[in-house]
């Protein structure tokens, strides 16, 4: 008895590429605002600290997408590393708490 040939299978049809989903900020994510170079220098002077002493935020952080300027700057291939980000959070005692972060690169080299 001769060996039986393996049954032929059809190749699965290629799935059509799905368009990327638009970013929708979560209602609990505080608004982030990328500051211009001039604003960054002014804030650093007011705080009296070098940018190395500020907390960091990854350039791929989803919170950054709450700022429409960030998406436009990223599409325009502007250098965002080292720029300051202002984060405004609601506060029960102060009304609004403002935090600053410095944009650093992601592990993937974004």
Order of alpha helices (4+ residues) and beta strands (2+ residues): beta-alpha-beta-alpha-beta-beta
